[in-house]
Amino acid sequence: MPLVLTPRDAPGGPLSIDLAGILPEAVRDLSAAAAARLRIEADGRPCELGTAFVVSGSGADGRIECQGDFSRVHRVGAGMAEGRIDVHGDVGRHAGEGMAGGGLMVAGSAGDWLACEMSGGQVSVGGDCGDNAAAALPGSVHGMRGGLVVVAGAAGRLAGARMRRGVLAIAGDCGAAAAFEMRAGTVVVGGRLGDHAAAGMRRGSLVALATPPGLPATFARGAAWTPAFLPLLLRRLAREGFPAAAATGPWRQWHGDLLTGGRGEVWCPEAA
């Protein structure tokens, strides 16, 4: 049985809750009563978990379930290394930040900074996500460093900015500057790409499944062919429920950003 968290619906309740540290590995040996005494922050002030949430069940099986409205609850799953967290609705900012393992499954939408600087594990979002998904935190050189992030809806700006490794797959539209200053890894976008896609890209791959990317002038047109990794990647994403299987080759390759060495690549179906 998982540990179940349900927000207390009280007038004048907190506008922002930081759930950092409430992880499957931290509650595995705790009863509901003991877990309720763990420290969190609400509106920037320290408090006990049980002050803001009704806590029930047990974390013995390595799972946490978040039931109710978690759109004002931030850093859900931040730093998680094992286990699983299921959010049956929306979640706030920095969900999955710095994850090293385990799984974070969000049935609804997620706020800004989803899976930022994640190094392992899997994040799945059934709705949309905000800006800076899988990106680098302010002042950091590298964003996502490993793992898999799948977003069933749309994403905001700077998705995959400074990404270093891993896969970010967005089924819907994506805002401006996707894969900005990308170092390595792969970003897949099923819908429309915003302006300035792949600007400053150093290495890595941006795959545009639906529409030709509006790339900066510093990208060079390459050949039309089908590299071995693309069918394998799309089949893997299809197993995760990502609608990628319909996209077929040949694929048009673009090289860039030439201002930063030109070793990155952007792919789109030749017929798009």
Buried (B, 14 or more C-beta within 10 A) or exposed (E): EBBBBBBEEEEEBBEEBBBBBBBBBBBBEBBBEBBBEBEBBBEEEEBBBBBBBBBBBBBBBBBBBBBBBBBBBBBBBBBBBBBBBBBBBBBBBBBBBBBBBBBBBBBBBBBBBBBBBBBBBBBBBBBBBBBBBBBBBEEEEBBBBBBBBBBBBBBBBBBBBBBBBBBBBBBBBBBBBBBBBBBBBBBBBBBBBBEBBBBBBBBBBBBBBBBBBEBBEBBEEBEEEEBEEBBEBBEBBEEBEBBBEEBEBEBBBBBBBBBBEBBBBBBBBBEE
